[in-house]
Amino acid sequence: MNKKKQQSAATCDRILSVAGELFMRNGYENTSMQQIAELCGVTKGALYHHFNSKDAVLEAMCARHYAGQREKFDPILENAGWSAGKKLKSLSGALRKYEGEHPIFFKTYLRMHASSETSAIMLKGRLKRHRKKMYLDFVAPILEAGLKESFFHFDGSPAMMALYLLQIEDVITEEMAALLISDKEGREAALYAHMEGMAFAFSRLLGVERGVMRDILEFGEGVGHYCRTLG
């Protein structure tokens, strides 16, 4: 990479970092391209040279983070010595670890999930494309392997089941994010109830005991992770 490309890449990284901070602090809807440019120390024209819209900035943030997640997930999927259950549990743990290492993106993501603004609803749909691909590329193969091992018991294709799991997770994440942001009393108990609901739904879909799914999700860790992130 020549010097000019290195400088451009460094500028893009700076823009994404600053934008993430602003999205987290002010919310996506209340952050403008002008604010991003000013905090980055660049002109608005220079900002638009790299990203033609605020949506493009967020898309780039997501693409970068999902690429980072894939690097964590690939070794799990490729480990021939692990059972399907261990792979799914490791995938869940690796995701929490990655989100913990990148709190700005995760906080922005959760706040957007909890928002009822029209722009946020539209963006959730766009971001779901990334997550849909992740589920099809990583969760579906694990479900397929679990069927062969007789660990999972379900009718239908693994890809279809993976997308059902994604739909359930999206609904519960939206509810949990709203609870965290509202800071209501008793929210931790409510979070556990939502995680219990997820374990129940996943277990019924995949044909395993609820206790097995609780272990895979490690939802005590999951609730702690959510609370630490938006607490």
C-alpha positions in Angstrom: 0.0 0.0 0.0 1.5 3.3 -1.0 1.7 6.4 1.2 -1.4 8.0 -0.2 -3.5 4.9 0.3 -2.2 4.5 3.8 -3.2 8.1 4.6 -6.7 7.5 3.2 -7.1 4.3 5.2 -6.0 6.1 8.3 -8.5 8.9 7.7 -11.3 6.4 7.2 -10.4 4.7 10.4 -10.5 8.0 12.2 -13.8 8.9 10.7 -15.4 5.6 11.7 -14.0 5.8 15.3 -15.3 9.4 15.7 -18.6 8.6 14.2 -19.0 5.6 16.5 -18.4 7.8 19.5 -21.0 10.4 18.3 -23.6 7.7 17.5 -23.2 6.3 20.9 -23.3 9.6 22.7 -26.0 11.4 20.7 -27.8 8.7 18.9 -27.6 8.0 15.2 -30.5 10.3 14.4 -29.0 13.3 16.3 -25.5 13.0 14.7 -24.8 15.0 11.6 -22.0 14.7 9.0 -21.0 18.2 10.0 -20.4 17.1 13.6 -18.4 14.1 12.4 -16.2 16.3 10.2 -15.6 18.9 12.9 -14.6 16.3 15.5 -12.4 14.5 13.0 -10.7 17.8 12.1 -11.5 17.5 8.4 -13.7 19.6 6.1 -17.2 18.4 5.3 -16.1 18.0 1.6 -13.2 15.8 2.7 -15.6 13.7 4.7 -17.9 13.3 1.8 -14.9 12.3 -0.3 -14.6 9.1 1.8 -18.3 8.5 2.6 -21.2 9.9 0.6 -23.7 9.8 3.5 -24.2 9.1 7.2 -25.7 5.8 6.2 -22.5 4.9 4.3 -20.5 5.6 7.5 -22.6 3.3 9.5 -22.5 0.6 6.8 -18.7 0.8 6.8 -18.7 0.5 10.6 -20.8 -2.6 10.3 -18.8 -4.2 7.5 -15.6 -3.7 9.4 -17.0 -5.2 12.6 -18.6 -8.1 10.9 -15.3 -8.9 9.1 -13.7 -8.8 12.5 -16.2 -11.2 13.9 -15.7 -13.6 11.0 -12.0 -13.8 11.9 -13.0 -15.0 15.4 -15.7 -17.4 14.1 -13.7 -19.1 11.3 -11.4 -21.2 13.7 -14.5 -22.4 15.6 -16.3 -23.6 12.5 -13.2 -25.3 11.2 -12.3 -27.2 14.4 -13.1 -30.8 13.3 -12.6 -32.1 16.8 -15.5 -30.1 18.4 -19.1 -31.2 18.7 -21.9 -29.0 17.3 -22.9 -28.1 20.8 -19.4 -27.0 21.7 -19.1 -25.0 18.5 -22.4 -23.2 19.1 -21.4 -22.4 22.7 -18.0 -21.2 21.6 -19.6 -19.0 18.9 -21.8 -17.3 21.5 -18.9 -16.7 23.8 -16.7 -15.4 20.9 -19.4 -13.0 20.0 -19.7 -11.6 23.5 -15.9 -11.3 23.7 -15.7 -9.4 20.4 -18.5 -7.1 21.5 -16.8 -6.4 24.8 -13.6 -5.5 22.9 -15.6 -3.1 20.6 -18.1 -1.4 23.0 -18.7 1.6 20.8 -20.1 -0.4 18.0 -22.1 -2.6 20.3 -23.6 0.3 22.3 -24.5 2.0 19.0 -26.1 -1.2 17.8 -28.1 -1.7 21.0 -29.3 1.9 21.1 -30.5 1.7 17.6 -32.3 -1.5 18.3 -34.2 0.2 21.1 -35.1 3.2 19.1 -38.6 3.6 17.5 -37.4 6.4 15.1 -38.2 5.7 11.5 -34.6 6.0 10.4 -33.5 3.5 13.1 -36.1 1.0 11.9 -34.9 1.3 8.4 -31.3 0.9 9.4 -32.1 -2.2 11.5 -33.4 -3.8 8.3 -30.3 -2.9 6.4 -27.9 -4.1 9.2 -29.8 -7.4 9.4 -28.4 -8.3 6.0 -25.0 -8.6 7.6 -26.3 -10.7 10.4 -28.3 -12.9 8.1 -25.2 -13.7 6.2 -23.4 -14.5 9.5 -26.1 -16.9 10.6 -26.2 -18.6 7.2 -22.4 -18.9 7.1 -21.7 -20.0 10.7 -24.9 -21.1 12.5 -26.4 -23.1 9.7 -23.4 -25.4 9.2 -23.2 -26.0 12.9 -26.9 -26.9 13.0 -26.4 -29.3 10.0 -23.5 -31.0 11.8 -25.7 -31.2 15.0 -28.3 -33.1 13.0 -25.8 -35.6 11.8 -24.6 -36.1 15.4 -28.2 -36.5 16.6 -27.6 -33.6 19.0 -30.3 -31.5 17.3 -33.6 -32.8 16.3 -35.7 -30.7 13.9 -37.5 -30.8 10.6 -36.6 -28.5 7.8 -33.3 -27.2 6.5 -30.5 -25.9 8.8 -30.5 -22.6 6.9 -34.2 -22.1 7.6 -33.7 -22.9 11.3 -30.7 -20.5 11.4 -33.0 -17.7 10.1 -35.7 -18.6 12.6 -33.1 -18.2 15.4 -32.1 -14.9 14.0 -35.7 -13.6 14.0 -36.1 -14.7 17.7 -32.8 -13.1 18.7 -33.7 -9.9 17.0 -37.0 -9.6 18.9 -35.5 -10.4 22.2 -32.5 -8.1 21.6 -34.9 -5.2 20.9 -36.7 -5.8 24.2 -33.5 -6.2 26.2 -32.0 -3.0 24.7 -35.1 -1.1 25.6 -35.0 -2.3 29.1 -31.3 -1.4 29.5 -31.8 2.1 28.2 -34.9 2.8 30.2 -33.0 2.0 33.5 -36.1 0.7 35.1 -36.0 -1.0 38.5 -35.9 -4.8 38.3 -34.4 -4.7 34.8 -31.9 -7.5 35.7 -34.7 -9.9 36.6 -36.5 -8.9 33.4 -33.4 -9.5 31.3 -33.1 -13.0 32.8 -36.7 -13.6 31.9 -36.0 -12.6 28.3 -32.9 -14.8 28.1 -35.0 -17.6 29.6 -37.5 -17.0 26.8 -34.8 -17.2 24.2 -33.5 -20.5 25.7 -37.0 -21.9 25.6 -37.7 -20.9 22.0 -34.3 -22.1 20.8 -34.6 -25.4 22.6 -38.1 -26.1 21.1 -36.9 -25.2 17.6 -33.8 -27.3 17.7 -35.2 -30.2 19.6 -32.9 -30.1 22.7 -33.5 -29.8 26.4 -33.9 -26.3 27.7 -31.1 -26.8 30.2 -28.8 -27.7 27.3 -29.7 -24.5 25.5 -29.1 -22.5 28.7 -25.6 -23.9 28.9 -24.9 -23.1 25.3 -26.2 -19.5 25.6 -24.5 -19.1 29.1 -27.2 -16.5 29.7 -25.9 -15.4 33.1 -22.9 -14.2 31.2 -25.1 -12.8 28.5 -27.1 -10.7 31.0 -23.9 -9.5 32.6 -22.6 -8.6 29.2 -25.6 -6.5 28.3 -25.6 -4.7 31.7 -21.9 -3.9 31.5 -22.3 -2.5 28.0 -25.2 -0.2 28.7 -25.3 -0.1 32.4 
